[in-house]
Amino acid sequence: MQPLDKALQEKKTDFKEFEAIARKILNYIPNVLSGYSEKNGYRIYTSEIAGTTKYVRPINFKLFTLDINEFDEKLKTLNGTFEKIKSGDLNISPEEKENINSSLYTIQQSIGAGLDLLVGSNSARKHAGNRFEELIRALFNEIGISNKKTVLQIPYETVEGQKVYKCENDLILSPYEKVRSSSISLDENEIVVSIKTTSKDRMGKIFIDKMLLERFVKHKQKVIGIFLNDVQRKDSDNIAFTLVSGLFMVYTKFLTELEGIYYLDPPPNTNKKPYNRYMKPLSELITTDVFKMLSA
């Protein structure tokens, strides 16, 4: 059997792979956690082994499911919801939406916790980000939305001749059977998706990329952001929220307006006006908004 630390660092392409690795971690971490501190709805778990203390990233315990049996039940409900969405039945209950967010959050944060405990901090950050991108792509595959990653190549002139700026798009979502956007063009009916674990130091780039893309392709382009959360550990037993909500509104008013920002674990400000016009839970995207955007 492959060691858990190696499995966490391997690329995942199928949703069942994510279910399997989450189960492994949920079976593992209760045996190595020593305790936790609690702040504003988040738990910072610690593990003390051989005189070394390791800290797990902040976990929203209202979203996270630590009990493996409860998690399995949530996955059954989740897969049933996926089948409904894929068949075109978008009559999704509030309870099902809550389960979508909780199940996906548990999968991603169990991976993050496993990486925190078993892998060096730099590698943990990198692989947590990679797994989140892969999880979101697997999610859209599960509900039957065509997608692929693209790199738009934008030529520009220099004194040394023409060079190319590579604008990497984490994901393109398409209403067609196959994605039509390519390295030289974007289809205006498709959605460009930026996927990041946090908006910290990255929110501005989404706005700039939207402006750049539209200038290059010469038409309006739908652009959304998907984030895991905007919270980080502060010291050993505290947390800090990292969403700069005021700056988001300045970008929205004076640069351009995104089609939406979606979180698995929305920070507190997203529930307040005017932010709740633009920021929603990820469940709203996959049960309602993405279909509206792709049909517009």
C-alpha positions in Angstrom: 0.0 0.0 0.0 1.3 3.5 -0.9 2.4 5.6 2.0 -0.1 8.3 2.9 2.4 11.2 2.4 3.1 10.0 -1.1 -0.6 9.6 -2.0 -1.3 13.2 -0.8 1.3 14.5 -3.2 0.1 12.7 -6.3 -2.1 14.3 -8.9 -5.8 13.4 -8.7 -8.1 13.3 -11.7 -11.3 11.5 -10.6 -13.7 12.4 -7.8 -13.5 8.8 -6.4 -9.8 9.3 -5.9 -10.6 12.3 -3.7 -13.2 10.3 -1.7 -10.7 7.6 -1.2 -7.8 9.8 0.0 -10.2 11.7 2.4 -11.3 8.5 4.0 -7.7 7.4 4.5 -6.9 10.7 6.2 -10.0 10.7 8.4 -9.0 7.2 9.5 -5.4 8.4 10.2 -5.6 11.9 11.9 -7.7 11.0 15.0 -4.8 8.8 16.0 -2.2 11.5 15.9 -4.1 14.7 17.0 -3.2 15.8 20.5 -5.7 18.6 21.0 -6.9 21.9 19.6 -7.6 25.5 20.4 -10.8 27.2 19.2 -11.3 30.7 17.8 -14.4 32.2 16.1 -15.7 28.9 14.9 -12.3 27.4 13.8 -10.2 24.8 15.4 -6.4 24.7 15.2 -5.5 21.1 15.8 -2.1 20.1 17.1 -0.1 16.9 16.9 2.8 16.1 19.3 5.0 13.3 18.2 8.5 12.6 19.5 8.8 16.0 21.1 7.8 17.9 17.9 4.6 19.9 17.7 2.8 20.3 14.4 -0.1 22.6 13.7 -3.0 21.9 11.3 -4.4 24.8 9.2 -7.6 26.4 10.7 -10.6 24.1 10.3 -14.2 25.4 10.2 -15.7 22.7 12.5 -19.3 23.5 11.3 -18.3 22.5 7.8 -15.7 19.8 8.5 -16.7 16.2 9.3 -14.2 14.3 11.3 -16.2 11.1 11.9 -15.6 8.7 9.0 -19.1 7.1 9.2 -20.8 10.5 9.1 -18.6 11.4 6.2 -19.6 8.3 4.3 -23.3 9.2 4.7 -22.6 12.7 3.5 -20.8 11.3 0.4 -23.9 9.1 -0.4 -26.1 12.2 -0.3 -23.5 14.2 -2.3 -23.3 11.6 -5.1 -27.1 11.5 -5.3 -27.1 15.3 -5.7 -24.5 15.1 -8.4 -26.8 12.6 -10.3 -29.7 15.0 -10.0 -27.7 18.0 -11.3 -26.2 15.9 -14.2 -29.7 14.8 -15.2 -30.9 18.5 -15.3 -32.9 18.4 -12.1 -31.8 21.6 -10.3 -34.4 21.4 -7.6 -31.7 21.1 -4.9 -32.8 21.6 -1.3 -31.0 23.9 1.2 -29.9 20.7 3.1 -28.3 19.3 -0.1 -26.5 22.6 -0.7 -25.2 22.5 2.8 -24.0 19.0 2.3 -22.2 19.9 -1.0 -20.2 22.6 0.8 -19.5 20.4 3.9 -18.5 17.3 1.9 -16.2 19.2 -0.5 -14.7 21.2 2.4 -14.0 18.1 4.3 -12.3 16.5 1.3 -10.0 19.5 0.7 -9.3 20.3 4.3 -8.6 16.6 5.2 -6.0 16.7 2.4 -4.6 20.0 3.8 -4.5 18.5 7.3 -2.7 15.4 6.1 -0.1 17.5 4.3 0.4 19.7 7.4 1.1 16.6 9.5 3.2 14.6 7.0 4.9 16.9 4.5 7.1 20.0 4.9 5.3 23.4 5.0 6.4 24.6 1.6 5.4 21.4 -0.1 2.2 21.3 1.9 1.1 24.7 0.5 2.0 23.8 -3.1 0.2 20.4 -3.0 -2.8 21.7 -1.2 -3.3 24.3 -4.0 -2.8 21.7 -6.7 -5.2 19.2 -5.1 -7.8 22.0 -4.8 -7.6 22.8 -8.5 -7.9 19.1 -9.3 -10.9 18.7 -6.9 -12.8 21.6 -8.6 -12.1 20.1 -12.1 -13.3 16.7 -10.9 -16.4 18.4 -9.4 -17.4 19.8 -12.8 -16.7 16.4 -14.5 -19.1 14.9 -11.9 -22.0 17.2 -12.9 -21.3 16.9 -16.6 -19.9 20.3 -17.5 -17.2 20.3 -20.2 -14.0 21.8 -19.0 -10.3 22.0 -19.5 -7.3 24.0 -18.5 -5.9 26.5 -21.1 -3.0 28.8 -21.5 -3.8 31.9 -23.7 -0.7 33.0 -25.6 -0.7 36.8 -26.0 2.0 38.2 -28.4 3.6 41.5 -27.7 6.5 43.4 -29.4 9.9 44.1 -27.8 13.2 45.5 -29.0 14.3 41.9 -29.4 11.2 41.1 -31.5 7.9 39.5 -30.8 7.5 37.6 -27.5 4.5 35.8 -25.9 2.9 36.4 -22.5 1.3 33.2 -21.3 -2.0 33.9 -19.5 -2.8 30.7 -17.6 -6.5 30.0 -17.1 -7.0 27.4 -14.3 -10.2 26.2 -16.0 -12.6 26.9 -18.8 -16.2 25.8 -18.4 -18.2 25.3 -21.5 -21.8 24.8 -22.6 -20.6 22.7 -25.5 -19.7 19.1 -25.7 -16.0 20.1 -25.9 -14.3 23.3 -24.8 -13.8 25.6 -27.8 -11.4 28.1 -26.3 -7.8 27.5 -27.2 -4.3 29.0 -26.8 -5.2 31.8 -29.3 -8.8 32.6 -28.6 -11.6 32.4 -26.0 -15.2 31.5 -26.7 -17.4 34.3 -25.4 -20.0 31.7 -24.2 -17.5 29.9 -22.0 -16.4 30.8 -18.5 -12.8 31.5 -17.4 -12.3 30.2 -13.9 -9.5 31.2 -11.5 -9.1 28.6 -8.7 -7.1 29.4 -5.6 -7.1 28.2 -2.0 -7.2 31.9 -0.8 -7.7 35.3 -2.4 -4.8 36.7 -0.3 -2.4 38.5 -2.8 -4.4 37.0 -5.7 -7.7 38.8 -5.9 -6.3 41.7 -7.9 -4.9 39.4 -10.6 -8.4 38.1 -11.4 -9.6 41.6 -12.2 -6.5 42.4 -14.2 -6.7 39.1 -16.1 -10.3 39.7 -17.1 -9.4 43.2 -18.4 -6.4 41.8 -20.3 -8.3 38.8 -21.7 -11.2 41.1 -23.0 -8.7 43.5 -24.6 -7.0 40.7 -26.4 -10.0 38.6 -27.6 -12.0 41.8 -28.3 -15.2 40.7 -26.6 -16.8 40.4 -23.2 -15.6 37.4 -21.3 -17.2 35.7 -18.3 -14.7 35.3 -15.5 -15.3 33.9 -12.0 -13.1 33.1 -9.0 -13.3 30.0 -6.8 -11.6 30.1 -3.4 -11.4 27.6 -0.6 -11.4 30.2 2.2 -9.8 33.4 3.4 -8.5 32.5 6.9 -5.0 31.7 8.2 -3.4 30.6 11.4 -2.0 33.5 13.5 0.6 32.5 16.1 -0.1 29.0 17.5 -3.7 29.5 18.7 -5.4 32.2 16.8 -6.8 33.0 13.3 -6.9 36.0 11.0 -9.3 36.6 8.0 -7.4 37.6 4.9 -10.2 38.9 2.6 -9.6 42.6 1.9 -13.3 43.2 1.1 -12.9 47.0 0.7 -10.3 46.5 -2.0 -12.6 44.0 -3.8 -15.3 46.7 -4.0 -12.8 49.2 -5.3 -11.7 46.8 -8.0 -15.3 46.1 -8.8 -16.3 49.7 -9.1 -13.2 51.1 -10.9 -11.7 48.2 -12.8 -14.3 45.7 -14.0 -17.0 43.5 -12.6 -16.5 39.7 -12.3 -19.4 37.3 -12.9 -18.9 36.0 -9.3 -16.7 34.8 -6.5 -17.4 31.5 -4.8 -16.1 30.0 -1.6 -16.3 26.7 0.1 -15.8 28.5 3.4 -17.0 32.1 2.9 -15.4 34.7 5.3 -17.8 36.7 7.5 -18.0 39.8 5.3 -19.4 37.8 2.3 -22.8 37.6 4.1 -23.1 41.4 4.4 -24.2 43.9 1.8 -22.9 44.8 -0.7 -20.5 41.8 -0.8 -23.2 39.2 -0.9 -24.2 40.4 -4.3 -20.8 39.1 -5.6 -19.7 36.4 -3.2 -21.5 33.2 -2.6 -21.0 29.6 -1.4 -19.7 27.2 -4.0 -23.0 25.2 -3.9 -24.8 28.2 -5.5 -22.4 28.0 -8.4 -22.8 24.3 -9.2 -26.6 24.2 -8.6 -27.7 27.5 -10.1 -25.3 30.1 -11.3 -23.1 28.1 -13.7 -26.1 27.0 -15.7 -27.4 30.6 -15.9 -24.0 31.8 -17.0 -23.5 29.1 -19.6 -27.0 29.7 -21.1 -26.7 33.5 -21.2 
